[in-house]
Amino acid sequence: MSDTRGSSGDSEPESKRLCTASASHNRSGPTDGVSVAVSVIMPVFNASDWLDECLQAVLEQDFTDPMELSVYDDGSTDNSRELLERWRQRFEDRGRPMLISGHSSSSPRGVGFAKNQAVRQSSGRFLCFQDADDIMRPQRVRLQYEAASLNPTAIVGCKVCRVPEGSTERYTRWINSLSPEQLLTQVYTSHGPTVIMPTWFCSRDWFEEVGLFDEGGKGVPEDLLFFYQSLRRGGHVMRVDECLLVYRYHEHAATHSVLEETIWNLRVHFLQERVLSQWESFTVWNAGKQGRRLYRSLSPTNQKKVKAFCDVDENKIQKGFYTYEESKERPKPRIPVLHFTNASPPFIVCVKLDMTEGVLEQNLRSLQLKEGLHYYHFS
């Protein structure tokens, strides 16, 4: 998973380079006395097509403090392990230890397990997560280390450049354009973590505070589970506003093994836990398929809080009500469907971002609503 393009150098002031948000501010910095400043954490599974480019980029980091690369091979069946061993001496020659371990079982244990093993065998005060199919920019470790040192309870990400260029265009634009506030308010959307896993950098202390990655294996979104747990613990979310990672798109990426329904259920649970539990009532923005699906997915308590659906489609509005046919209640719940100008906040917006040529965003602005207070995006 990876992405590339030029960065703007190091002359920008800190305030411009960093995009940051936090849920609380109360944890001490990293422990002293550890000789390695940064451990680059890299799980590997059948990555021979990309390893040379990836490892060369790690070797070319302009970070000058002690750094190591910790690799765990999750049962690769190609020549990934052989390639890794070939690189070991080059890293040693640069004064950067390369720790390599793994297993040869025919059953991979999964990305979460591999990352945990790589963390366990490492010793750095900070952890820089790197996927074997992506490429670091030379300044990645240095700039993220600077940011994380000042924010030891943060998950620090960065902007990315996608290859092939133009692949997942909407997703890439979302990754790179979120405001500091949106790093927290848009954690419920289908895009997942607001700083993507291949860009993560954090203190070891914070990683241990949050806990290990889920080791359920294929089909488990270990990054989203960890991200949500970090937020529960009051963690910060930050982004260095430079392209520090070449983020590769290909059909074998582990992301493709996670079912949409799995992600959906986790998002609904987190939304109910963090937002809906604080609201007495709310409106679902979208009387169509996505809005109705959200309603059906809610707990009975939160279904009762839905005072209306709202929409811009006159056909939906003219029907007047949405009847929850699957309900066991009698009479069956009938929820009003209103034009958005007649609806009242707070809203859960179930319209996909960046798909309406700006109409959705214009409608939200017309009501003078503040994201994170009057509405949250869910789609």
C-alpha positions in Angstrom: 0.0 0.0 0.0 1.8 3.1 -1.1 1.9 6.6 -2.8 4.3 9.2 -4.4 4.9 12.7 -5.5 7.3 15.6 -4.5 7.1 17.3 -1.2 7.6 21.0 -0.5 10.8 20.7 1.5 11.4 21.6 5.1 11.1 25.4 5.0 7.4 25.6 6.0 6.7 26.6 9.6 5.5 23.9 12.0 2.0 25.4 12.2 1.5 25.0 8.4 3.0 21.6 8.1 1.0 19.9 10.9 -2.7 19.0 10.8 -3.7 18.0 14.3 -6.7 17.1 16.5 -7.0 15.6 19.9 -9.5 14.2 22.3 -7.4 14.9 25.4 -4.0 16.0 26.5 -2.8 14.1 29.5 0.1 11.7 29.2 3.8 11.9 29.8 6.4 11.6 27.1 8.4 8.5 26.1 10.7 6.8 28.6 14.4 7.7 28.7 17.4 5.4 28.4 16.5 3.5 25.2 19.3 3.8 22.7 17.2 3.4 19.5 15.1 6.5 18.7 12.9 5.0 16.0 11.9 1.4 15.0 10.5 1.1 11.5 7.9 -1.7 11.8 7.3 -3.7 8.6 5.2 -6.8 8.2 6.0 -8.8 5.1 4.0 -11.4 3.1 4.9 -12.2 -0.5 6.3 -8.7 -1.1 9.2 -9.6 -3.4 7.9 -7.4 -6.2 8.3 -4.3 -4.0 10.9 -5.0 -1.3 14.0 -3.6 -3.1 12.4 -0.2 -3.7 10.8 -0.1 -0.2 14.0 -1.1 1.6 16.2 1.4 -0.4 13.8 4.2 0.7 14.1 3.2 4.4 17.9 3.1 4.0 17.9 6.6 2.5 16.1 8.3 5.4 17.7 11.6 6.3 17.0 11.0 10.0 20.3 11.1 11.9 19.4 9.6 15.3 19.7 5.8 16.0 17.1 3.9 13.9 16.4 0.2 13.2 14.2 -1.8 10.9 12.2 -4.5 12.4 10.7 -7.0 9.9 8.4 -10.0 10.5 7.8 -12.4 7.6 4.3 -13.9 7.9 5.0 -17.2 6.0 5.9 -15.8 2.6 6.0 -18.3 -0.2 8.0 -16.2 -2.6 11.6 -15.1 -2.1 10.8 -12.2 0.3 12.9 -13.8 3.1 15.9 -14.2 0.9 15.7 -10.6 -0.3 15.4 -9.3 3.2 18.6 -11.2 4.2 20.4 -9.8 1.3 19.7 -6.3 2.5 20.8 -6.9 6.1 24.5 -6.0 5.5 23.6 -2.8 3.7 21.6 -1.7 6.7 24.4 -2.7 9.1 26.9 -0.8 7.1 24.8 2.3 7.6 24.7 1.7 11.3 21.0 0.7 11.2 20.3 -2.7 12.6 17.9 -4.9 10.6 15.9 -7.3 12.7 14.4 -10.1 10.7 12.1 -12.9 12.0 9.1 -14.9 10.8 7.6 -18.3 10.3 7.4 -20.8 7.5 4.0 -22.2 8.2 1.6 -22.6 5.3 -1.0 -20.5 7.1 -0.3 -16.8 7.4 -1.2 -15.4 10.8 -2.4 -12.0 9.4 -1.2 -8.4 9.4 -2.1 -7.7 13.0 0.0 -10.6 14.3 2.9 -9.7 12.0 3.0 -6.1 13.1 2.8 -7.1 16.8 5.7 -9.5 16.4 7.8 -6.8 14.7 7.0 -4.4 17.5 7.8 -7.0 20.2 11.3 -7.6 18.8 12.1 -3.9 18.3 13.4 -1.4 20.9 12.8 2.1 19.6 11.1 4.8 21.6 9.0 5.6 18.6 7.4 3.3 16.0 7.1 4.1 12.3 4.8 1.7 10.5 5.7 0.9 7.0 4.0 -1.5 4.5 6.4 -3.5 2.3 4.7 -2.3 -0.9 5.0 1.4 -0.1 7.9 3.9 -0.4 9.0 6.4 2.2 10.1 9.8 1.2 13.6 10.6 2.6 12.3 13.0 5.2 9.4 10.9 6.5 11.0 9.5 9.7 12.6 12.9 10.6 9.4 15.0 10.2 7.1 12.5 11.8 9.6 12.0 14.7 9.6 15.7 15.3 5.8 15.8 15.4 5.4 12.7 17.6 8.1 13.9 20.0 6.0 16.9 20.8 2.7 14.8 20.9 3.5 11.5 22.6 -0.2 10.5 22.7 -0.7 11.0 19.0 -1.1 8.8 16.0 0.8 10.9 13.5 0.1 10.4 9.8 1.1 12.3 6.6 -0.2 13.2 3.2 0.3 10.5 0.5 0.8 10.2 -3.2 -1.0 7.4 -4.9 0.4 5.0 -7.5 -0.7 4.3 -10.1 -1.6 8.0 -10.3 -5.4 8.5 -10.4 -6.3 5.3 -8.6 -8.7 5.7 -5.7 -8.9 9.4 -6.6 -11.7 10.3 -4.2 -10.1 8.4 -1.3 -6.7 10.0 -1.8 -8.2 13.5 -2.0 -10.0 12.8 1.3 -6.8 11.5 3.0 -4.9 14.6 2.0 -7.5 17.4 2.5 -9.1 16.7 5.9 -8.8 19.7 8.3 -7.4 19.3 11.8 -11.0 19.2 13.2 -12.1 16.6 10.6 -9.4 14.2 11.7 -11.7 13.6 14.6 -15.2 14.3 13.2 -14.9 12.1 10.1 -13.8 8.9 11.9 -17.2 7.3 11.2 -17.1 7.4 7.4 -16.5 4.3 5.2 -13.0 5.5 4.4 -11.8 4.3 7.8 -9.0 5.9 9.9 -8.6 9.6 9.1 -4.8 9.1 9.0 -4.2 5.8 7.1 -2.3 3.0 8.7 0.6 2.9 6.2 1.5 6.4 7.4 1.3 5.8 11.2 4.0 7.0 13.5 3.6 7.0 17.3 5.5 6.6 20.6 6.0 3.1 21.9 4.5 4.3 25.2 1.3 5.2 23.4 1.2 2.0 21.4 1.4 0.0 24.7 -1.2 2.2 26.3 -3.7 1.5 23.5 -2.8 -2.2 23.3 -1.7 -4.6 20.5 -3.3 -5.0 17.1 -6.1 -7.5 16.8 -4.7 -10.8 15.7 -7.9 -12.3 14.2 -6.2 -12.6 10.8 -7.6 -12.2 7.3 -10.7 -10.2 7.2 -10.1 -8.3 10.4 -9.6 -4.5 10.1 -6.9 -4.3 12.7 -6.0 -0.7 11.8 -9.6 0.5 12.4 -9.9 -1.4 15.7 -6.6 0.1 17.0 -7.6 3.6 15.8 -10.9 3.5 17.6 -9.3 2.2 20.7 -6.7 5.0 20.6 -9.5 7.6 20.4 -11.3 5.9 23.3 -8.1 6.4 25.3 -8.1 10.1 24.5 -5.4 9.9 21.8 -4.6 12.7 19.4 -4.7 12.4 15.6 -2.2 14.4 13.6 -1.0 14.7 10.0 2.2 16.1 8.7 1.1 18.1 5.7 3.7 16.9 3.3 3.7 13.9 1.0 5.9 11.5 2.9 4.7 8.2 1.5 4.3 6.7 -1.9 1.1 4.7 -1.4 0.7 1.8 -3.8 -2.6 0.5 -5.0 -2.8 -3.1 -6.2 -5.3 -6.0 -6.2 -3.3 -8.1 -3.6 -3.4 -5.4 -0.9 -4.5 -6.7 2.5 -7.3 -4.1 2.6 -9.3 -6.0 0.0 -9.7 -8.9 2.3 -12.0 -7.0 4.8 -15.7 -7.3 4.2 -17.7 -4.0 3.9 -20.2 -5.4 6.3 -17.5 -5.9 9.0 -16.4 -2.2 8.6 -20.1 -1.1 8.6 -20.8 -2.8 11.9 -17.8 -1.4 13.6 -18.6 2.1 12.4 -22.2 1.9 13.6 -21.1 0.6 17.0 -18.6 3.4 17.4 -21.1 6.1 16.2 -23.6 4.9 18.7 -21.0 4.8 21.5 -19.4 8.2 20.8 -22.2 10.3 19.3 -25.7 9.0 19.5 -25.4 8.1 23.2 -25.0 11.9 23.8 -28.0 12.9 21.7 -31.7 12.8 22.7 -32.9 12.8 19.1 -31.5 13.3 15.6 -32.3 13.4 11.9 -30.9 11.0 9.3 -29.9 13.0 6.2 -30.8 10.6 3.3 -34.1 8.9 3.0 -32.6 6.5 0.5 -30.9 3.2 0.8 -27.9 4.3 3.0 -30.1 6.2 5.4 -32.5 3.4 5.8 -29.7 0.9 6.3 -28.3 3.0 9.1 -31.7 3.2 10.8 -32.1 -0.6 10.6 -28.6 -1.1 12.0 -29.2 1.0 15.1 -30.1 -0.3 18.5 -33.8 -0.1 19.4 -33.0 2.8 21.8 -31.3 4.8 19.1 -34.0 4.0 16.5 -36.4 5.7 18.8 -34.3 8.8 18.7 -34.7 9.2 14.9 -37.2 12.0 14.6 -37.1 12.2 10.8 -35.3 11.5 7.6 -34.5 14.4 5.3 -33.6 14.5 1.6 -33.7 16.6 -1.5 -35.5 14.1 -3.6 -39.1 15.2 -4.1 -40.3 11.6 -4.8 -39.1 10.5 -1.4 -40.4 13.5 0.4 -43.9 13.2 -1.2 -44.2 9.7 0.3 -44.3 11.5 3.7 -43.0 8.6 5.8 -40.6 5.7 5.9 -42.2 2.6 7.4 -39.9 0.1 9.1 -41.5 -3.0 7.8 -39.1 -5.4 9.5 -40.0 -4.1 13.0 -41.8 -6.4 15.4 -43.5 -3.4 17.0 -47.2 -2.7 16.4 -48.0 -0.4 14.9 -44.8 -0.4 12.9 -42.6 2.7 13.3 -43.3 5.4 10.7 -40.6 8.1 10.5 -41.4 11.4 8.7 -39.4 12.2 5.5 -38.8 16.0 5.2 -37.1 18.4 2.8 -33.7 19.2 4.4 -34.7 22.8 4.8 -37.6 21.7 7.0 -35.6 19.3 9.1 -33.8 20.2 12.4 -30.3 19.2 13.6 -28.4 17.3 14.8 -27.9 15.2 11.6 -26.2 12.0 10.7 -25.3 12.5 7.1 -25.5 9.4 5.0 -24.6 10.9 1.7 -21.2 10.0 0.2 -18.6 12.7 0.4 -17.4 14.3 -2.8 -20.1 12.7 -4.9 -22.6 15.5 -5.4 -20.4 18.1 -7.1 -20.5 20.2 -4.0 -24.3 20.3 -3.6 -24.3 18.5 -0.3 -21.7 20.7 1.2 -23.5 23.8 0.0 -26.7 22.6 1.5 -25.0 22.0 4.9 -23.4 25.5 4.7 -26.8 27.0 3.9 -28.1 25.9 7.2 -25.1 27.3 9.0 -24.2 24.0 10.6 -20.9 23.1 12.3 -19.5 19.7 11.7 -18.9 17.8 14.9 -21.6 19.8 16.7 -24.7 19.9 14.4 -23.8 16.9 12.2 -21.4 14.0 11.5 -20.7 12.3 8.2 -21.3 8.6 8.2 -21.1 7.5 4.5 
